[in-house]
Amino acid sequence: MTPADAKKRIADLRAQVAHHNELYYRHAQPEIADCDYDVLVQELRDFEKQFPQFASKDSPSIRVGDDRLEGFVQYRHRQLMQSLDNTYSEEELRAFHQRLVKLFEREDLDYVVEPKIDGLAVSVTYEKGQLIRAVTRGNGETGDDTTANARTIYALPLQLKSTTAHPAPEAMEIRGEIYLTTAEFQRINKEREEEGIALYANPRNLAAGTIKQLDSREVAKRKLEIVFYGIGFCEPAMAGSQSEFHQLVKTWGLPTVEKYWPVRGIDEVWSAVSELDQLRHGFSYGTDGAVVKLDSFAQQRTAGRTSKAPRWAIAYKFVPQRAETQIKAITVQVGRTGVLTPVAELDPVILSGTTISRVMLHNREEIARKNICIGDYVFVEKAGEIIPVVINVNKSRRTPACQVYEFPIKCPFCNTPVVQFNGEVAIRCPSPNCPTQVRRRLGHFVSKAALHIDGLGSAMIDEMVEKGWVKAIPDLFRLRLRREELLARGKNVEKSTDNLLDAIDKAKTVELWRVIHGLSIPHVGTAASKDLAAHFGGLEALAGAKLDDFFREKKSVITGIGGRMGKVIVEFFSEPRNRELVTELLQMSVRPQAPAKKAAGYSTVFAGKTFVLTGTLPSLTREEATGKIEALGGKVSDIVSKKTNFVLAGGGAGSKLDKAREFGVPVIDETEFARWLNEK
């Protein structure tokens, strides 16, 4: 290859790697598998080594991927937070050892082998044993402050267990990984599948996207976990080795890896890596490799680092199991909001011990981007060894018999012409009577996220729709008239039937936001439903709202509800069927409860004011404090800004308290908060 050709190829590879870095680190939506990305990076490094005249300090091959996003306060790490070099080769792992052997002039080097957990890297700061802040790796020098979201992680202690023998450091940055267990990931995806929403690809992407949510209330609904495996800045120094660090972490009450291997020499390293490869399938979380570290901190300092990674550690990544199979057909499923999701029907293939016959293709653009045809042979991989995905097409096996997939122009279940809204990737069936949508909408309406009616599972809903007992949401509240028909479903069902009918009656007076969320208004989630309930106070008022009730003089009227969402809400209720739905619910005595208004004689300090909560309150949970503020007309935000009215601070308050002082926002404690609540 000529230098000119090399220069062109290097530029192309840098652009590709930068593109994939953006998708992976900032959007948690990678287009390619990790191993394919690693191949690109290695090719780039090889070219840069062969043609050093084209080296650049800005090359993504020597820089840490940047996960920072707008909307987050950034903090500088006291000690650089780097990435790891990785390999899929035993030969390269042994070469890593030989470089250290040459440096230290000894073969019997001590290492620690740990599971490489597939999550989002984070640095957590404790001062005098109290949690101060949690910051993502960012670009290695500065990261996003995600403290409010990290505090929702049950396993993350707000106060370390300091003992006389092992006191907590004065100040410490401890490094770890935020992740989702396989069980929690599957729970979330099961709910999405029941609602007809596209599934998340893998736990890592979901964990990374969750910790970057701006509403910690939404984060709390997903049970994130955290594990610690390294130390950054620490004053005074508390450990002399990685093995000692692991023992201290447990003593302080911090979660750490469930198993690690102290070993000596490269043969023991390889034995431990091989053992981990066998054990990892039984872990509760995804493990995509093994991390090999020099045990001695003194030796780590001697080995040093590059601009991107330490020279004393390396990640050996397990090659993901990949299988080739043929796409026999592409079918479509329809969700509760009418979104059409294509699914590849495969010639069954065994992958990581399970038979794979169907793979989600997400949307029309995904099919076009991967250039997938019916009849193609494709490579399928389990992302995070959980959700199967089509990685790419084996173009060498494509034949003239392969058919370009034509996305439906009509709903496959009700034959209604599909539509695509401006700015959306999704293709939708607009028919409210589509039987599949009816089932999905009913399922969402009675789910825990909405009215939370026990006893109405998917099988029960399917049966009632099939028998014609329920054709729309209001029919649920007419089921008491069908009690005899319900009792005829089988023996010994009287008690469960009456319990179901009582639960439906009780649901007539649930909180207003639950009903709003249950209506399946596009783009309106839990947080927006609460905002709408607080502002309008009733279904009729919301249904009759005009666009200027949401957006006036180029400004949002309701905090958290922008002009685009307001337009969608107005369009939703402008449709006669949705206005009729509200009318029918009211006729069926559905009287949802609006947020409590300020009682006479109480302080008006809450009405229209924005509060931010930080730290741990002595006697109130964050949810309880939030409920009290919202009940008196206030709003709780997760971000301190110049528009924040008050910060309610408890023990261990961190960066939000600093930000409040910077902006001059008044700070109150629980004593003052309680006084305001009872002020006459």
C-alpha positions in Angstrom: 0.0 0.0 0.0 1.3 3.4 -1.0 1.5 6.2 1.6 -1.3 8.0 -0.2 -3.5 4.9 0.0 -2.6 4.5 3.6 -3.5 8.1 4.4 -6.8 7.7 2.8 -7.5 4.4 4.6 -6.5 5.9 8.0 -8.8 8.8 7.5 -11.7 6.5 6.6 -11.0 4.3 9.7 -10.8 7.2 12.0 -14.2 8.5 10.7 -15.8 5.1 11.2 -14.4 4.6 14.7 -15.4 8.2 15.7 -18.9 7.5 14.3 -19.3 4.2 16.3 -17.8 5.9 19.4 -20.6 8.5 19.2 -23.3 5.9 19.0 -21.9 3.7 21.7 -20.8 6.2 24.3 -23.2 9.0 23.9 -26.3 7.4 22.6 -26.0 3.8 23.9 -27.2 2.6 20.5 -24.3 0.9 18.7 -24.8 -0.2 15.1 -22.1 -3.0 15.1 -21.0 -5.7 17.5 -18.2 -5.0 20.0 -15.9 -7.5 18.2 -16.4 -5.8 14.9 -15.7 -2.5 16.4 -12.5 -3.8 18.0 -11.4 -5.1 14.5 -11.8 -1.6 13.1 -9.7 -0.1 16.0 -7.0 -2.7 15.6 -6.8 -2.1 11.9 -6.5 1.6 12.5 -3.7 1.1 15.1 -1.8 -1.2 12.7 -1.9 1.4 9.9 -0.8 4.2 12.3 2.1 2.1 13.5 3.1 1.2 9.9 2.8 4.8 8.7 3.8 7.0 11.7 4.0 10.1 9.5 0.1 10.2 9.7 -0.1 9.9 13.5 -2.4 12.3 15.2 -3.0 13.1 18.9 -6.7 13.3 18.1 -6.9 9.8 16.7 -9.8 7.8 18.3 -7.3 4.9 18.5 -5.4 6.7 21.4 -8.3 8.5 23.1 -10.9 7.4 25.6 -14.5 7.3 24.2 -16.5 10.3 25.4 -19.9 9.7 27.1 -20.6 13.3 28.1 -24.0 14.7 27.2 -25.7 18.1 27.4 -27.9 18.7 30.4 -25.4 17.3 32.9 -23.0 19.2 35.1 -19.4 18.0 34.5 -16.8 17.2 37.1 -13.1 16.7 36.7 -11.7 13.4 38.0 -8.9 13.9 40.6 -7.1 11.1 38.9 -7.3 10.2 35.2 -10.0 7.6 34.5 -8.8 5.5 31.6 -10.1 2.7 29.4 -8.4 -0.7 28.9 -6.6 -2.2 26.0 -8.2 -5.5 25.0 -7.5 -8.7 23.0 -9.3 -11.8 21.9 -6.1 -13.7 21.5 -4.3 -15.9 24.0 -1.1 -15.2 22.2 -1.5 -11.4 22.7 -2.4 -12.0 26.4 0.9 -13.8 26.8 2.7 -11.0 24.9 1.3 -8.6 27.4 2.8 -10.7 30.2 6.2 -10.8 28.4 6.4 -7.0 28.2 6.0 -6.8 32.0 8.5 -9.7 32.5 11.0 -7.7 30.5 10.3 -4.6 32.6 10.5 -6.3 36.0 13.0 -9.0 35.0 11.0 -11.8 36.6 8.5 -14.4 35.3 6.6 -15.0 38.5 4.5 -11.8 38.5 1.4 -11.7 40.6 -1.9 -10.8 39.0 -5.5 -10.6 39.8 -8.1 -11.8 37.2 -11.6 -10.3 37.5 -14.8 -10.7 35.5 -15.3 -7.8 33.0 -18.8 -6.7 33.6 -20.7 -5.2 30.6 -22.0 -1.9 31.9 -21.2 1.8 32.2 -18.0 2.9 33.9 -18.4 5.3 36.9 -16.3 7.0 39.5 -17.9 7.5 42.9 -16.4 9.9 45.4 -16.6 9.4 49.2 -15.4 12.0 51.6 -15.1 11.1 55.3 -17.1 8.0 54.5 -20.1 9.9 52.9 -21.1 9.6 49.3 -20.5 12.9 47.6 -20.9 12.3 43.9 -21.0 9.8 41.1 -19.5 10.8 37.7 -19.3 8.9 34.5 -15.9 8.3 32.8 -16.6 11.0 30.2 -13.5 11.7 28.2 -11.3 10.3 31.0 -10.6 13.8 32.4 -14.1 15.0 33.1 -17.4 13.2 33.3 -21.1 13.8 33.7 -22.4 14.1 37.3 -25.1 11.4 37.7 -25.3 11.5 41.5 -29.1 11.8 41.7 -29.5 8.8 39.5 -26.8 6.8 41.2 -28.5 7.4 44.6 -31.4 5.3 43.3 -29.1 2.2 43.3 -30.0 0.2 46.4 -26.6 -1.4 46.6 -24.7 1.9 46.7 -24.2 2.9 50.3 -24.6 6.6 51.2 -22.2 6.0 54.2 -19.3 3.7 54.3 -18.8 1.2 57.2 -15.7 2.7 58.8 -14.0 0.7 61.5 -11.0 1.3 63.8 -9.0 -1.3 62.0 -10.1 -0.2 58.6 -11.2 3.5 58.7 -12.7 5.0 55.6 -10.3 7.4 53.7 -10.6 11.1 54.1 -11.3 11.3 50.3 -11.5 8.6 47.7 -12.5 8.1 44.1 -13.5 4.5 43.7 -14.1 3.1 40.2 -16.8 0.7 39.1 -19.5 -0.3 36.7 -23.2 0.4 36.7 -25.2 -2.5 35.1 -28.5 -4.3 35.0 -28.9 -8.0 36.0 -30.2 -10.4 33.4 -33.4 -10.9 35.3 -34.2 -7.1 35.5 -33.4 -6.7 31.9 -35.7 -9.5 30.9 -38.4 -8.0 33.2 -38.3 -4.7 31.5 -38.3 -6.2 28.0 -41.2 -8.5 28.9 -43.3 -5.4 29.8 -42.3 -3.7 26.6 -43.2 -6.9 24.6 -46.6 -7.0 26.3 -47.1 -3.3 25.2 -45.9 -4.0 21.7 -42.8 -1.7 22.1 -39.5 -2.6 20.5 -37.2 -4.5 22.9 -34.0 -3.1 24.2 -31.0 -4.7 22.5 -28.9 -5.5 25.6 -28.4 -4.7 29.3 -25.3 -2.5 28.7 -27.1 -0.1 26.4 -30.1 0.0 28.7 -28.0 0.6 31.8 -26.0 3.4 30.0 -29.2 5.0 28.8 -30.9 4.8 32.2 -28.2 6.4 34.2 -28.2 9.3 31.7 -32.0 10.0 32.2 -32.8 13.5 33.5 -35.6 12.2 35.7 -34.3 10.1 38.6 -37.9 9.0 39.3 -37.8 7.1 36.0 -34.3 5.8 36.8 -35.6 4.4 40.1 -38.1 2.2 38.3 -35.2 0.2 36.7 -33.2 -1.6 39.3 -29.7 -0.6 38.4 -26.8 -2.4 40.2 -23.2 -1.3 40.8 -19.9 -3.1 41.4 -16.5 -1.7 42.3 -13.2 -3.0 41.0 -10.6 -0.2 41.2 -9.3 2.8 43.1 -8.5 6.2 41.7 -7.5 9.1 43.9 -7.3 8.1 47.6 -6.0 10.1 50.6 -4.5 8.6 52.6 -3.6 5.5 50.6 -5.3 2.5 52.1 -4.2 -0.5 50.1 -1.0 -1.7 48.5 -2.4 -4.2 46.1 -5.5 -5.1 44.1 -6.1 -8.2 46.3 -6.0 -6.0 49.4 -8.3 -3.5 47.7 -11.0 -6.2 47.2 -10.9 -7.0 50.9 -11.2 -3.4 52.0 -14.1 -2.8 49.6 -16.1 -5.5 51.4 -15.2 -4.2 54.8 -16.5 -0.7 53.9 -19.8 -2.3 52.7 -19.3 -1.6 49.0 -20.4 -4.2 46.4 -17.5 -5.8 44.5 -17.0 -8.6 42.0 -18.4 -11.9 43.3 -15.3 -13.8 42.4 -11.7 -12.9 41.5 -8.5 -15.0 41.1 -5.1 -14.0 42.7 -2.7 -15.9 40.4 1.1 -16.0 39.7 2.5 -16.2 36.2 0.8 -16.3 32.8 -0.1 -20.0 32.9 -2.2 -19.4 36.1 -3.7 -16.3 34.4 -4.8 -18.4 31.4 -6.2 -21.1 33.7 -8.3 -18.4 35.6 -9.5 -16.9 32.4 -10.6 -20.3 31.2 -12.4 -21.0 34.4 -14.2 -17.7 34.3 -15.3 -18.5 30.7 -17.1 -21.6 32.1 -18.5 -19.9 35.2 -19.8 -16.6 33.7 -22.9 -18.2 32.2 -24.2 -18.7 35.7 -23.6 -15.1 36.8 -26.6 -12.8 37.3 -25.2 -10.2 34.9 -23.5 -10.1 31.5 -19.7 -10.8 31.5 -18.0 -10.2 28.2 -14.4 -10.9 29.2 -11.7 -11.1 31.9 -9.6 -8.2 33.2 -6.0 -9.1 34.1 -4.2 -6.7 36.4 -0.8 -6.6 38.1 -1.6 -7.1 41.8 1.0 -4.8 43.2 0.1 -1.1 43.1 3.8 -0.2 43.2 4.4 -2.3 40.1 1.4 -0.7 38.5 3.0 2.7 39.0 6.2 1.5 37.5 4.5 0.0 34.5 2.8 3.4 33.8 0.2 4.1 31.2 -0.4 5.4 27.6 -2.7 8.3 26.8 -5.6 5.9 26.7 -5.0 2.9 29.0 -2.7 1.6 31.7 0.2 -0.7 30.7 -0.4 -2.9 33.8 -3.8 -4.2 32.8 -5.5 -5.8 29.8 -9.0 -7.1 29.0 -9.2 -10.5 27.5 -12.6 -10.5 25.7 -14.5 -13.7 25.0 -15.4 -14.1 21.4 -19.2 -13.9 21.3 -20.9 -16.9 19.9 -22.2 -16.2 16.4 -24.3 -18.4 14.1 -25.3 -18.2 10.5 -28.9 -18.9 9.5 -31.4 -18.0 6.9 -34.3 -15.5 7.0 -37.3 -17.4 5.9 -39.7 -14.5 6.2 -40.2 -11.1 7.8 -43.4 -10.6 9.8 -44.8 -7.6 11.6 -46.2 -7.0 15.0 -48.3 -4.0 16.1 -48.0 -2.2 19.4 -50.6 -0.4 21.5 -49.8 3.0 19.8 -50.0 1.4 16.4 -46.2 1.1 15.8 -45.3 -1.7 13.3 -42.2 -3.6 14.3 -40.7 -6.1 11.8 -39.5 -9.5 13.0 -37.2 -11.8 11.1 -38.4 -15.4 11.1 -35.3 -17.6 11.0 -34.4 -21.1 10.2 -34.0 -22.2 13.9 -30.4 -22.2 15.1 -28.8 -22.9 18.5 -27.0 -20.0 20.0 -25.4 -20.0 23.5 -27.5 -23.0 24.4 -30.9 -21.7 23.3 -32.8 -22.1 20.0 -33.3 -18.9 18.1 -36.1 -18.7 15.6 -37.2 -15.0 15.7 -35.2 -11.8 15.8 -36.5 -8.2 16.1 -35.5 -5.9 13.2 -36.8 -2.8 15.0 -37.9 -0.6 12.0 -37.9 0.0 8.3 -34.7 2.1 8.5 -32.8 -0.7 10.3 -33.7 -3.2 7.5 -32.5 -0.7 4.9 -29.3 0.1 6.8 -28.3 -3.5 7.1 -29.6 -4.3 3.6 -31.6 -7.3 4.7 -33.6 -9.4 2.2 -35.9 -12.3 2.7 -33.9 -15.4 1.9 -30.6 -13.9 3.0 -28.2 -15.8 5.1 -27.4 -13.7 8.1 -25.1 -13.8 11.1 -26.9 -13.8 14.4 -25.4 -13.0 17.8 -26.8 -12.7 21.3 -26.2 -9.1 22.4 -24.9 -9.4 25.9 -25.7 -13.1 25.5 -29.4 -12.3 26.1 -31.2 -10.7 23.1 -30.5 -12.2 19.7 -29.7 -9.6 17.0 -28.9 -9.8 13.3 -25.3 -8.5 13.0 -25.0 -8.4 9.2 -25.8 -10.2 6.0 -23.5 -12.8 4.3 -23.6 -11.1 0.9 -21.5 -14.0 -0.6 -24.6 -16.3 -0.2 -27.2 -13.9 -1.6 -28.9 -15.3 -4.7 -31.4 -13.9 -7.2 -34.1 -15.7 -5.3 -33.6 -13.3 -2.3 -36.4 -10.7 -2.1 -36.2 -7.1 -1.1 -38.6 -6.7 1.8 -41.4 -4.3 1.1 -42.6 -2.7 4.3 -46.4 -2.9 4.6 -48.4 0.0 3.3 -51.5 -1.4 5.2 -51.8 -2.8 8.7 -51.5 -6.6 8.4 -54.1 -7.1 11.1 -56.9 -4.6 10.0 -55.9 -3.6 6.5 -55.8 0.1 7.4 -53.3 2.3 5.4 -50.3 3.0 7.6 -48.9 6.5 8.3 -45.6 8.0 9.4 -45.5 11.2 11.5 -43.0 13.9 10.7 -39.7 13.4 12.5 -40.5 9.8 13.4 -38.8 6.6 12.3 -41.9 4.6 13.3 -44.6 3.5 10.9 -48.0 3.3 12.5 -51.5 1.8 12.0 -53.8 4.7 12.8 -57.0 2.6 13.2 -58.3 2.6 16.8 -60.2 -0.6 16.1 -57.2 -2.6 15.1 -57.7 -5.8 17.2 -54.0 -6.1 18.1 -53.9 -2.5 19.2 -57.0 -2.9 21.3 -55.4 -5.8 23.1 -52.1 -3.8 23.6 -53.9 -0.7 24.8 -56.0 -2.6 27.2 -52.9 -4.4 28.6 -51.2 -1.0 29.1 -54.3 0.6 30.7 -54.5 -2.1 33.4 -50.8 -2.5 33.9 -48.8 -1.4 37.0 -47.6 1.7 35.0 -51.2 2.9 34.7 -54.3 1.8 36.6 -52.7 -1.3 38.1 -55.7 -3.6 38.0 -54.9 -7.0 39.4 -56.3 -10.1 37.7 -56.3 -8.7 34.2 -53.4 -10.5 32.5 -52.8 -10.8 28.8 -54.5 -14.2 28.5 -57.6 -12.8 30.2 -57.7 -9.7 28.0 -57.3 -11.8 24.8 -60.2 -14.0 25.9 -62.5 -11.0 26.6 -61.6 -9.3 23.3 -62.1 -12.6 21.4 -65.5 -13.1 23.0 -66.5 -9.5 22.3 -67.0 -8.6 26.0 -64.4 -5.8 25.7 -63.9 -3.8 22.5 -62.5 -0.6 24.1 -61.3 0.7 27.4 -64.7 1.8 28.8 -66.0 -1.8 28.4 -63.7 -2.8 31.3 -66.0 -0.8 33.6 -69.1 -2.6 32.2 -67.8 -6.0 33.1 -69.9 -6.2 36.3 -72.9 -6.4 34.0 -71.3 -9.6 32.6 -70.7 -11.3 36.0 -72.7 -14.4 35.1 -70.8 -14.8 31.8 -67.5 -14.4 33.7 -68.6 -17.1 36.2 -69.4 -19.5 33.3 -65.7 -19.5 32.3 -65.0 -22.5 34.6 -65.3 -24.0 38.1 -64.3 -22.3 41.3 -63.9 -18.9 39.7 -66.5 -16.9 41.8 -63.9 -15.5 44.2 -61.4 -14.5 41.6 -64.2 -13.0 39.4 -65.5 -10.9 42.3 -62.0 -9.8 43.2 -61.4 -8.7 39.7 -64.7 -6.7 39.5 -63.9 -5.1 42.9 -60.4 -4.1 41.6 -62.0 -2.6 38.5 -64.5 -0.6 40.7 -61.6 0.6 42.9 -59.7 1.7 39.8 -62.4 4.3 39.0 -60.8 6.6 41.6 -57.1 6.1 41.0 -54.7 9.1 40.7 -55.4 11.2 37.6 -51.9 10.8 36.2 -52.4 7.0 36.0 -55.5 7.4 33.8 -53.7 9.9 31.6 -50.7 7.6 31.2 -53.1 4.7 30.5 -54.7 6.5 27.5 -51.6 5.7 25.4 -51.1 9.3 24.2 -48.0 9.3 22.0 -44.8 10.5 23.7 -46.6 11.0 27.1 -44.9 8.9 29.8 -45.2 8.8 33.5 -43.5 12.1 34.3 -45.4 14.0 31.6 -48.7 12.5 32.9 -48.0 13.8 36.4 -47.2 17.3 35.0 -50.5 17.2 33.0 -52.5 16.0 36.0 -51.1 18.8 38.2 -51.7 21.5 35.6 -55.2 20.6 34.4 -56.7 18.8 37.4 -59.2 16.7 35.4 -59.7 14.6 32.3 -62.3 17.0 30.8 -59.9 20.0 31.1 -57.1 18.1 29.5 -59.3 16.8 26.7 -60.5 20.4 25.9 -57.0 22.0 26.0 -55.8 24.1 23.1 -52.3 24.5 21.8 -51.8 27.8 23.6 -52.5 26.0 26.8 -49.2 24.3 26.3 -47.1 26.7 24.2 -47.6 30.5 24.2 -45.4 33.3 23.1 -42.7 30.9 22.1 -42.5 29.5 25.6 -43.8 26.3 27.3 -46.6 27.0 29.6 -46.1 23.7 31.5 -42.6 22.9 32.7 -41.6 19.6 31.1 -44.2 19.8 28.3 -42.8 21.2 25.1 -44.6 22.6 22.1 -44.2 19.3 20.2 -45.7 17.2 22.9 -48.5 19.8 23.4 -49.3 19.5 19.7 -49.5 15.7 19.9 -51.8 15.9 22.9 -54.2 18.4 21.2 -54.3 16.3 18.1 -55.0 13.2 20.2 -58.0 14.7 21.9 -59.2 16.4 18.7 -60.0 13.0 17.3 -63.7 12.2 18.0 -63.0 8.7 19.2 -60.6 9.9 21.9 -63.1 12.7 23.1 -65.8 10.0 23.1 -63.5 7.8 25.2 -63.2 10.5 27.9 -67.0 11.0 27.8 -67.6 7.3 28.2 -65.2 7.0 31.1 -67.0 9.8 32.9 -70.4 8.2 32.2 -69.0 5.0 33.8 -68.3 7.0 37.0 -64.5 7.0 36.5 -63.5 9.9 38.7 -59.7 10.0 38.8 -58.2 11.9 41.7 -56.2 15.1 40.8 -53.2 16.0 42.9 -54.4 17.5 46.2 -54.6 21.3 46.1 -53.2 23.5 48.8 -55.4 23.3 51.9 -56.7 26.5 53.4 -54.3 28.0 56.0 -51.2 26.3 54.6 -48.2 28.1 53.4 -48.2 29.1 49.7 -44.5 28.6 49.4 -45.0 25.4 47.4 -47.4 26.5 44.8 -45.7 26.9 41.4 -42.3 26.5 43.0 -39.6 24.1 41.8 -37.7 22.0 44.3 -34.6 19.9 44.0 -33.9 17.1 46.5 -30.4 16.0 47.4 -28.9 13.9 50.1 -30.7 11.6 52.6 -33.5 13.1 54.8 -33.7 12.0 58.4 -37.3 10.8 58.4 -38.7 11.1 54.9 -37.9 9.1 51.8 -37.3 11.0 48.6 -40.7 9.7 47.2 -42.5 10.9 50.4 -41.0 14.3 50.2 -41.8 14.5 46.4 -45.4 13.5 47.1 -45.8 16.3 49.7 -44.4 18.9 47.4 -46.5 17.9 44.5 -49.6 17.7 46.6 -49.2 21.4 47.5 -48.7 22.5 44.0 -44.9 22.3 43.7 -42.7 20.5 41.3 -39.7 18.4 41.9 -36.8 18.5 39.4 -33.5 16.6 39.3 -31.4 19.4 37.9 -30.4 22.6 39.8 -30.6 25.7 37.6 -31.1 29.4 38.1 -34.9 28.7 37.8 -34.8 26.4 40.8 -36.6 28.0 43.8 -35.4 25.8 46.7 -33.0 22.9 47.3 -34.1 20.5 50.1 -30.8 19.0 51.4 -30.2 16.0 53.6 -27.1 14.1 54.8 -24.5 13.4 52.2 -25.7 16.2 49.9 -23.2 16.5 47.0 -22.9 18.3 43.7 -26.5 19.7 43.7 -25.7 21.5 47.0 -22.6 23.0 45.4 -24.6 24.1 42.3 -27.3 25.6 44.6 -24.7 27.8 46.3 -23.2 28.7 42.9 -26.6 29.9 41.6 -27.6 31.5 44.9 -30.6 29.1 45.3 -32.0 28.9 48.9 -31.2 25.7 50.7 -33.5 24.2 53.4 -33.3 21.1 55.6 -36.0 18.8 56.7 -36.8 20.8 59.8 -37.5 23.9 57.8 -39.4 21.8 55.2 -41.6 20.4 58.0 -42.3 23.9 59.4 -43.5 25.0 55.9 -45.7 22.0 55.7 -47.4 22.9 58.9 -47.3 26.7 58.6 -50.6 28.4 59.2 
